[in-house]
Amino acid sequence: MASSKEYLDFILEQLSLLDDIKVRAMMGEYIIYYRGKVAGGIYDDRFLVKQTKSSLKLMPDAELELPYEGAKEMVMVDEVENKEFLKKLFDAMYPELPMPKKK
């Protein structure tokens, strides 16, 4: 099942307190970049972020989910209504996210 454009638009609005958010469509899903690094994505209308020390600390009770078969588990974001929390989460995660691979 692919993610809906409506859910993507909703999540982008919730991330509007952050600068330099970019999205890339990939096979019916959406990868979310923060300041050039992959921070998470929208998979089957679920907002998932990479597992980092900060994401696990800020969401200790969050479920780990597979974005797609064969992928690494990601952290399911439940507090999608809270823009301030999402800003705090992405800012805390940023230094822990890997740099993009050179092509």
N, CA, C and O atoms as CSV, one atom per row, in Angstrom:
chain,resi,resn,atom,element,x,y,z
A,1,MET,N,N,0.846,-1.188,0.000
A,1,MET,CA,C,0.000,0.000,0.000
A,1,MET,C,C,0.884,1.240,0.000
A,1,MET,O,O,1.767,1.365,0.848
A,2,ALA,N,N,0.668,2.130,-0.905
A,2,ALA,CA,C,1.446,3.361,-0.983
A,2,ALA,C,C,0.873,4.407,-0.023
A,2,ALA,O,O,-0.295,4.353,0.362
A,3,SER,N,N,1.718,5.343,0.345
A,3,SER,CA,C,1.284,6.429,1.230
A,3,SER,C,C,0.527,7.488,0.435
A,3,SER,O,O,0.775,7.687,-0.754
A,4,SER,N,N,-0.390,8.157,1.107
A,4,SER,CA,C,-1.201,9.168,0.431
A,4,SER,C,C,-0.503,10.532,0.443
A,4,SER,O,O,0.254,10.865,1.354
A,5,LYS,N,N,-0.789,11.294,-0.597
A,5,LYS,CA,C,-0.270,12.666,-0.689
A,5,LYS,C,C,-0.841,13.503,0.456
A,5,LYS,O,O,-0.168,14.408,0.950
A,6,GLU,N,N,-2.049,13.219,0.876
A,6,GLU,CA,C,-2.683,13.965,1.973
A,6,GLU,C,C,-1.914,13.763,3.282
A,6,GLU,O,O,-1.706,14.716,4.034
A,7,TYR,N,N,-1.494,12.531,3.553
A,7,TYR,CA,C,-0.725,12.273,4.781
A,7,TYR,C,C,0.639,12.951,4.697
A,7,TYR,O,O,1.111,13.521,5.681
A,8,LEU,N,N,1.269,12.892,3.535
A,8,LEU,CA,C,2.538,13.600,3.342
A,8,LEU,C,C,2.365,15.089,3.625
A,8,LEU,O,O,3.162,15.672,4.359
A,9,ASP,N,N,1.342,15.710,3.056
A,9,ASP,CA,C,1.103,17.139,3.272
A,9,ASP,C,C,0.886,17.446,4.750
A,9,ASP,O,O,1.372,18.457,5.256
A,10,PHE,N,N,0.154,16.570,5.439
A,10,PHE,CA,C,-0.075,16.751,6.875
A,10,PHE,C,C,1.245,16.722,7.641
A,10,PHE,O,O,1.498,17.598,8.468
A,11,ILE,N,N,2.089,15.724,7.374
A,11,ILE,CA,C,3.373,15.609,8.077
A,11,ILE,C,C,4.263,16.803,7.756
A,11,ILE,O,O,4.920,17.336,8.651
A,12,LEU,N,N,4.298,17.231,6.507
A,12,LEU,CA,C,5.119,18.400,6.153
A,12,LEU,C,C,4.645,19.653,6.897
A,12,LEU,O,O,5.464,20.475,7.307
A,13,GLU,N,N,3.354,19.799,7.068
A,13,GLU,CA,C,2.833,20.931,7.855
A,13,GLU,C,C,3.285,20.806,9.306
A,13,GLU,O,O,3.638,21.804,9.933
A,14,GLN,N,N,3.275,19.597,9.838
A,14,GLN,CA,C,3.709,19.390,11.224
A,14,GLN,C,C,5.210,19.658,11.385
A,14,GLN,O,O,5.657,19.992,12.483
A,15,LEU,N,N,5.979,19.520,10.328
A,15,LEU,CA,C,7.427,19.777,10.369
A,15,LEU,C,C,7.773,21.210,9.964
A,15,LEU,O,O,8.943,21.532,9.758
A,16,SER,N,N,6.769,22.063,9.850
A,16,SER,CA,C,6.976,23.415,9.327
A,16,SER,C,C,7.824,24.320,10.226
A,16,SER,O,O,8.255,25.380,9.771
A,17,LEU,N,N,8.077,23.948,11.471
A,17,LEU,CA,C,8.950,24.738,12.340
A,17,LEU,C,C,10.431,24.517,12.009
A,17,LEU,O,O,11.297,25.245,12.497
A,18,LEU,N,N,10.710,23.519,11.187
A,18,LEU,CA,C,12.089,23.184,10.818
A,18,LEU,C,C,12.441,23.789,9.466
A,18,LEU,O,O,11.609,23.847,8.560
A,19,ASP,N,N,13.680,24.236,9.344
A,19,ASP,CA,C,14.185,24.703,8.063
A,19,ASP,C,C,14.802,23.527,7.321
A,19,ASP,O,O,15.256,22.563,7.938
A,20,ASP,N,N,14.817,23.609,6.014
A,20,ASP,CA,C,15.533,22.666,5.158
A,20,ASP,C,C,15.021,21.231,5.261
A,20,ASP,O,O,15.803,20.289,5.388
A,21,ILE,N,N,13.702,21.078,5.204
A,21,ILE,CA,C,13.087,19.759,5.076
A,21,ILE,C,C,12.844,19.518,3.585
A,21,ILE,O,O,12.265,20.355,2.893
A,22,LYS,N,N,13.291,18.376,3.116
A,22,LYS,CA,C,13.073,18.010,1.721
A,22,LYS,C,C,12.460,16.607,1.688
A,22,LYS,O,O,12.662,15.806,2.601
A,23,VAL,N,N,11.718,16.333,0.636
A,23,VAL,CA,C,11.058,15.038,0.487
A,23,VAL,C,C,11.382,14.482,-0.881
A,23,VAL,O,O,11.449,15.214,-1.868
A,24,ARG,N,N,11.583,13.182,-0.927
A,24,ARG,CA,C,11.826,12.504,-2.196
A,24,ARG,C,C,10.877,11.318,-2.281
A,24,ARG,O,O,10.859,10.454,-1.404
A,25,ALA,N,N,10.093,11.288,-3.343
A,25,ALA,CA,C,9.183,10.161,-3.565
A,25,ALA,C,C,9.988,8.963,-4.031
A,25,ALA,O,O,10.883,9.084,-4.867
A,26,MET,N,N,9.654,7.793,-3.472
A,26,MET,CA,C,10.349,6.578,-3.867
A,26,MET,C,C,9.389,5.406,-3.775
A,26,MET,O,O,8.994,5.004,-2.681
A,27,MET,N,N,9.016,4.862,-4.918
A,27,MET,CA,C,8.155,3.681,-5.012
A,27,MET,C,C,6.875,3.808,-4.175
A,27,MET,O,O,6.509,2.878,-3.456
A,28,GLY,N,N,6.210,4.939,-4.269
A,28,GLY,CA,C,4.940,5.131,-3.575
A,28,GLY,C,C,5.071,5.571,-2.135
A,28,GLY,O,O,4.070,5.772,-1.448
A,29,GLU,N,N,6.301,5.721,-1.673
A,29,GLU,CA,C,6.547,6.172,-0.303
A,29,GLU,C,C,7.362,7.466,-0.366
A,29,GLU,O,O,7.701,7.927,-1.456
A,30,TYR,N,N,7.679,8.052,0.783
A,30,TYR,CA,C,8.374,9.340,0.813
A,30,TYR,C,C,9.514,9.308,1.824
A,30,TYR,O,O,9.320,8.952,2.987
A,31,ILE,N,N,10.698,9.683,1.369
A,31,ILE,CA,C,11.859,9.787,2.245
A,31,ILE,C,C,11.977,11.246,2.669
A,31,ILE,O,O,11.879,12.148,1.838
A,32,ILE,N,N,12.186,11.475,3.960
A,32,ILE,CA,C,12.287,12.833,4.496
A,32,ILE,C,C,13.734,13.129,4.852
A,32,ILE,O,O,14.373,12.392,5.604
A,33,TYR,N,N,14.234,14.221,4.295
A,33,TYR,CA,C,15.596,14.686,4.549
A,33,TYR,C,C,15.541,15.927,5.435
A,33,TYR,O,O,14.690,16.798,5.255
A,34,TYR,N,N,16.454,15.991,6.383
A,34,TYR,CA,C,16.600,17.183,7.221
A,34,TYR,C,C,18.037,17.665,7.075
A,34,TYR,O,O,18.984,16.967,7.438
A,35,ARG,N,N,18.177,18.853,6.545
A,35,ARG,CA,C,19.496,19.446,6.287
A,35,ARG,C,C,20.401,18.488,5.510
A,35,ARG,O,O,21.591,18.374,5.804
A,36,GLY,N,N,19.840,17.815,4.534
A,36,GLY,CA,C,20.606,16.958,3.652
A,36,GLY,C,C,20.806,15.530,4.113
A,36,GLY,O,O,21.376,14.722,3.380
A,37,LYS,N,N,20.351,15.197,5.311
A,37,LYS,CA,C,20.499,13.837,5.836
A,37,LYS,C,C,19.136,13.157,5.893
A,37,LYS,O,O,18.122,13.796,6.174
A,38,VAL,N,N,19.124,11.848,5.621
A,38,VAL,CA,C,17.878,11.088,5.729
A,38,VAL,C,C,17.519,10.969,7.208
A,38,VAL,O,O,18.275,10.408,8.001
A,39,ALA,N,N,16.351,11.508,7.566
A,39,ALA,CA,C,15.898,11.474,8.954
A,39,ALA,C,C,14.795,10.439,9.160
A,39,ALA,O,O,14.644,9.889,10.250
A,40,GLY,N,N,14.034,10.183,8.112
A,40,GLY,CA,C,12.929,9.251,8.244
A,40,GLY,C,C,12.138,9.183,6.961
A,40,GLY,O,O,12.652,9.443,5.873
A,41,GLY,N,N,10.879,8.829,7.110
A,41,GLY,CA,C,10.042,8.739,5.934
A,41,GLY,C,C,8.613,8.401,6.272
A,41,GLY,O,O,8.252,8.159,7.424
A,42,ILE,N,N,7.822,8.392,5.234
A,42,ILE,CA,C,6.415,8.018,5.360
A,42,ILE,C,C,6.244,6.724,4.573
A,42,ILE,O,O,6.486,6.672,3.368
A,43,TYR,N,N,5.824,5.690,5.279
A,43,TYR,CA,C,5.669,4.358,4.713
A,43,TYR,C,C,4.300,3.828,5.095
A,43,TYR,O,O,3.996,3.696,6.280
A,44,ASP,N,N,3.477,3.525,4.116
A,44,ASP,CA,C,2.111,3.037,4.366
A,44,ASP,C,C,1.368,3.969,5.334
A,44,ASP,O,O,0.702,3.516,6.265
A,45,ASP,N,N,1.496,5.269,5.093
A,45,ASP,CA,C,0.865,6.298,5.929
A,45,ASP,C,C,1.265,6.190,7.402
A,45,ASP,O,O,0.463,6.454,8.298
A,46,ARG,N,N,2.512,5.798,7.631
A,46,ARG,CA,C,3.103,5.804,8.978
A,46,ARG,C,C,4.330,6.702,8.914
A,46,ARG,O,O,5.114,6.619,7.969
A,47,PHE,N,N,4.499,7.560,9.917
A,47,PHE,CA,C,5.654,8.437,9.995
A,47,PHE,C,C,6.713,7.741,10.845
A,47,PHE,O,O,6.544,7.564,12.051
A,48,LEU,N,N,7.803,7.352,10.194
A,48,LEU,CA,C,8.884,6.633,10.858
A,48,LEU,C,C,10.168,7.452,10.776
A,48,LEU,O,O,10.430,8.111,9.769
A,49,VAL,N,N,10.968,7.405,11.845
A,49,VAL,CA,C,12.271,8.074,11.837
A,49,VAL,C,C,13.351,7.042,12.132
A,49,VAL,O,O,13.084,5.962,12.658
A,50,LYS,N,N,14.577,7.408,11.777
A,50,LYS,CA,C,15.718,6.517,12.013
A,50,LYS,C,C,15.908,6.294,13.505
A,50,LYS,O,O,15.591,7.150,14.331
A,51,GLN,N,N,16.437,5.113,13.823
A,51,GLN,CA,C,16.787,4.825,15.214
A,51,GLN,C,C,18.102,5.529,15.532
A,51,GLN,O,O,19.133,5.248,14.921
A,52,THR,N,N,18.052,6.439,16.487
A,52,THR,CA,C,19.251,7.085,17.010
A,52,THR,C,C,19.116,7.089,18.530
A,52,THR,O,O,18.043,6.796,19.059
A,53,LYS,N,N,20.183,7.415,19.222
A,53,LYS,CA,C,20.086,7.514,20.687
A,53,LYS,C,C,19.011,8.519,21.066
A,53,LYS,O,O,18.228,8.278,21.986
A,54,SER,N,N,18.969,9.638,20.365
A,54,SER,CA,C,17.993,10.684,20.691
A,54,SER,C,C,16.562,10.261,20.395
A,54,SER,O,O,15.667,10.507,21.203
A,55,SER,N,N,16.333,9.629,19.250
A,55,SER,CA,C,14.953,9.246,18.927
A,55,SER,C,C,14.442,8.198,19.915
A,55,SER,O,O,13.273,8.227,20.303
A,56,LEU,N,N,15.307,7.279,20.320
A,56,LEU,CA,C,14.896,6.267,21.299
A,56,LEU,C,C,14.713,6.874,22.689
A,56,LEU,O,O,13.832,6.452,23.438
A,57,LYS,N,N,15.539,7.862,23.037
A,57,LYS,CA,C,15.423,8.519,24.347
A,57,LYS,C,C,14.154,9.388,24.421
A,57,LYS,O,O,13.456,9.392,25.435
A,58,LEU,N,N,13.867,10.118,23.341
A,58,LEU,CA,C,12.697,11.003,23.340
A,58,LEU,C,C,11.379,10.242,23.185
A,58,LEU,O,O,10.315,10.745,23.547
A,59,MET,N,N,11.462,9.025,22.644
A,59,MET,CA,C,10.254,8.213,22.460
A,59,MET,C,C,10.514,6.803,23.001
A,59,MET,O,O,10.529,5.844,22.229
A,60,PRO,N,N,10.718,6.666,24.309
A,60,PRO,CA,C,11.101,5.364,24.869
A,60,PRO,C,C,10.053,4.266,24.695
A,60,PRO,O,O,10.390,3.082,24.694
A,61,ASP,N,N,8.800,4.648,24.550
A,61,ASP,CA,C,7.742,3.647,24.425
A,61,ASP,C,C,7.305,3.428,22.977
A,61,ASP,O,O,6.356,2.688,22.716
A,62,ALA,N,N,7.995,4.067,22.048
A,62,ALA,CA,C,7.605,3.965,20.638
A,62,ALA,C,C,7.852,2.560,20.111
A,62,ALA,O,O,8.768,1.861,20.545
A,63,GLU,N,N,7.017,2.171,19.170
A,63,GLU,CA,C,7.170,0.870,18.530
A,63,GLU,C,C,8.210,0.965,17.428
A,63,GLU,O,O,8.339,1.990,16.759
A,64,LEU,N,N,8.950,-0.123,17.250
A,64,LEU,CA,C,9.873,-0.233,16.132
A,64,LEU,C,C,9.143,-0.943,15.003
A,64,LEU,O,O,8.526,-1.988,15.209
A,65,GLU,N,N,9.217,-0.375,13.823
A,65,GLU,CA,C,8.471,-0.896,12.680
A,65,GLU,C,C,9.401,-1.053,11.482
A,65,GLU,O,O,10.388,-0.330,11.349
A,66,LEU,N,N,9.077,-1.991,10.628
A,66,LEU,CA,C,9.785,-2.129,9.360
A,66,LEU,C,C,9.107,-1.234,8.329
A,66,LEU,O,O,7.903,-1.357,8.103
A,67,PRO,N,N,9.862,-0.335,7.702
A,67,PRO,CA,C,9.238,0.501,6.671
A,67,PRO,C,C,8.826,-0.321,5.451
A,67,PRO,O,O,7.817,-0.034,4.807
A,68,TYR,N,N,9.625,-1.351,5.143
A,68,TYR,CA,C,9.335,-2.271,4.051
A,68,TYR,C,C,10.152,-3.537,4.286
A,68,TYR,O,O,11.098,-3.533,5.074
A,69,GLU,N,N,9.794,-4.594,3.618
A,69,GLU,CA,C,10.461,-5.881,3.792
A,69,GLU,C,C,11.951,-5.764,3.500
A,69,GLU,O,O,12.350,-5.238,2.462
A,70,GLY,N,N,12.768,-6.257,4.422
A,70,GLY,CA,C,14.215,-6.255,4.241
A,70,GLY,C,C,14.920,-5.017,4.754
A,70,GLY,O,O,16.148,-4.954,4.706
A,71,ALA,N,N,14.184,-4.029,5.244
A,71,ALA,CA,C,14.780,-2.782,5.748
A,71,ALA,C,C,15.097,-2.910,7.238
A,71,ALA,O,O,14.644,-3.839,7.906
A,72,LYS,N,N,15.877,-1.965,7.741
A,72,LYS,CA,C,16.137,-1.886,9.176
A,72,LYS,C,C,14.901,-1.299,9.860
A,72,LYS,O,O,14.168,-0.497,9.280
A,73,GLU,N,N,14.694,-1.719,11.101
A,73,GLU,CA,C,13.568,-1.169,11.860
A,73,GLU,C,C,13.755,0.323,12.090
A,73,GLU,O,O,14.871,0.811,12.271
A,74,MET,N,N,12.642,1.027,12.078
A,74,MET,CA,C,12.624,2.459,12.346
A,74,MET,C,C,11.661,2.724,13.499
A,74,MET,O,O,10.872,1.857,13.876
A,75,VAL,N,N,11.735,3.921,14.048
A,75,VAL,CA,C,10.917,4.303,15.195
A,75,VAL,C,C,9.630,4.965,14.698
A,75,VAL,O,O,9.669,5.923,13.925
A,76,MET,N,N,8.507,4.447,15.147
A,76,MET,CA,C,7.199,5.000,14.784
A,76,MET,C,C,6.937,6.248,15.630
A,76,MET,O,O,7.013,6.206,16.858
A,77,VAL,N,N,6.630,7.356,14.957
A,77,VAL,CA,C,6.354,8.612,15.659
A,77,VAL,C,C,4.862,8.683,15.937
A,77,VAL,O,O,4.045,8.706,15.016
A,78,ASP,N,N,4.516,8.719,17.223
A,78,ASP,CA,C,3.110,8.818,17.610
A,78,ASP,C,C,2.674,10.266,17.812
A,78,ASP,O,O,1.507,10.597,17.605
A,79,GLU,N,N,3.603,11.125,18.214
A,79,GLU,CA,C,3.249,12.509,18.535
A,79,GLU,C,C,3.282,13.405,17.299
A,79,GLU,O,O,3.921,14.456,17.310
A,80,VAL,N,N,2.597,12.994,16.241
A,80,VAL,CA,C,2.618,13.771,15.003
A,80,VAL,C,C,1.831,15.074,15.101
A,80,VAL,O,O,1.986,15.949,14.249
A,81,GLU,N,N,1.005,15.217,16.108
A,81,GLU,CA,C,0.216,16.447,16.285
A,81,GLU,C,C,1.031,17.562,16.948
A,81,GLU,O,O,0.611,18.719,16.935
A,82,ASN,N,N,2.171,17.234,17.518
A,82,ASN,CA,C,2.945,18.170,18.336
A,82,ASN,C,C,4.146,18.711,17.555
A,82,ASN,O,O,5.202,18.080,17.512
A,83,LYS,N,N,3.973,19.887,16.939
A,83,LYS,CA,C,5.025,20.478,16.115
A,83,LYS,C,C,6.296,20.757,16.915
A,83,LYS,O,O,7.399,20.544,16.412
A,84,GLU,N,N,6.157,21.228,18.148
A,84,GLU,CA,C,7.325,21.542,18.974
A,84,GLU,C,C,8.118,20.283,19.293
A,84,GLU,O,O,9.349,20.298,19.282
A,85,PHE,N,N,7.408,19.187,19.580
A,85,PHE,CA,C,8.098,17.916,19.834
A,85,PHE,C,C,8.852,17.459,18.589
A,85,PHE,O,O,9.996,17.016,18.686
A,86,LEU,N,N,8.223,17.563,17.427
A,86,LEU,CA,C,8.881,17.123,16.190
A,86,LEU,C,C,10.128,17.948,15.901
A,86,LEU,O,O,11.129,17.411,15.428
A,87,LYS,N,N,10.077,19.240,16.178
A,87,LYS,CA,C,11.266,20.088,16.000
A,87,LYS,C,C,12.370,19.638,16.952
A,87,LYS,O,O,13.525,19.501,16.547
A,88,LYS,N,N,12.021,19.411,18.199
A,88,LYS,CA,C,13.000,18.945,19.190
A,88,LYS,C,C,13.594,17.599,18.770
A,88,LYS,O,O,14.803,17.393,18.872
A,89,LEU,N,N,12.746,16.689,18.299
A,89,LEU,CA,C,13.181,15.369,17.869
A,89,LEU,C,C,14.176,15.470,16.715
A,89,LEU,O,O,15.257,14.885,16.780
A,90,PHE,N,N,13.825,16.202,15.666
A,90,PHE,CA,C,14.697,16.304,14.499
A,90,PHE,C,C,15.999,17.024,14.839
A,90,PHE,O,O,17.063,16.630,14.361
A,91,ASP,N,N,15.929,18.074,15.659
A,91,ASP,CA,C,17.156,18.782,16.052
A,91,ASP,C,C,18.068,17.887,16.883
A,91,ASP,O,O,19.290,17.952,16.741
A,92,ALA,N,N,17.496,17.057,17.745
A,92,ALA,CA,C,18.293,16.150,18.570
A,92,ALA,C,C,18.889,15.022,17.724
A,92,ALA,O,O,20.021,14.601,17.965
A,93,MET,N,N,18.149,14.539,16.753
A,93,MET,CA,C,18.612,13.444,15.909
A,93,MET,C,C,19.694,13.870,14.924
A,93,MET,O,O,20.571,13.073,14.590
A,94,TYR,N,N,19.647,15.098,14.461
A,94,TYR,CA,C,20.492,15.531,13.344
A,94,TYR,C,C,21.975,15.174,13.502
A,94,TYR,O,O,22.551,14.599,12.579
A,95,PRO,N,N,22.620,15.493,14.644
A,95,PRO,CA,C,24.050,15.174,14.740
A,95,PRO,C,C,24.357,13.670,14.697
A,95,PRO,O,O,25.480,13.265,14.400
A,96,GLU,N,N,23.351,12.859,14.996
A,96,GLU,CA,C,23.543,11.400,15.038
A,96,GLU,C,C,23.263,10.717,13.698
A,96,GLU,O,O,23.571,9.539,13.522
A,97,LEU,N,N,22.687,11.449,12.769
A,97,LEU,CA,C,22.349,10.867,11.473
A,97,LEU,C,C,23.594,10.800,10.588
A,97,LEU,O,O,24.410,11.721,10.592
A,98,PRO,N,N,23.740,9.711,9.829
A,98,PRO,CA,C,24.914,9.602,8.961
A,98,PRO,C,C,24.845,10.593,7.793
A,98,PRO,O,O,23.768,10.989,7.348
A,99,MET,N,N,26.019,10.974,7.322
A,99,MET,CA,C,26.088,11.816,6.139
A,99,MET,C,C,25.649,10.970,4.933
A,99,MET,O,O,25.869,9.759,4.905
A,100,PRO,N,N,25.033,11.612,3.949
A,100,PRO,CA,C,24.635,10.852,2.766
A,100,PRO,C,C,25.862,10.253,2.063
A,100,PRO,O,O,26.949,10.831,2.075
A,101,LYS,N,N,25.658,9.095,1.458
A,101,LYS,CA,C,26.739,8.453,0.715
A,101,LYS,C,C,26.986,9.192,-0.589
A,101,LYS,O,O,26.048,9.639,-1.248
A,102,LYS,N,N,28.246,9.315,-0.954
A,102,LYS,CA,C,28.613,9.955,-2.221
A,102,LYS,C,C,28.216,9.034,-3.370
A,102,LYS,O,O,28.351,7.814,-3.282
A,103,LYS,N,N,27.731,9.633,-4.437
A,103,LYS,CA,C,27.325,8.840,-5.610
A,103,LYS,C,C,28.491,8.695,-6.559
A,103,LYS,O,O,28.359,8.064,-7.607
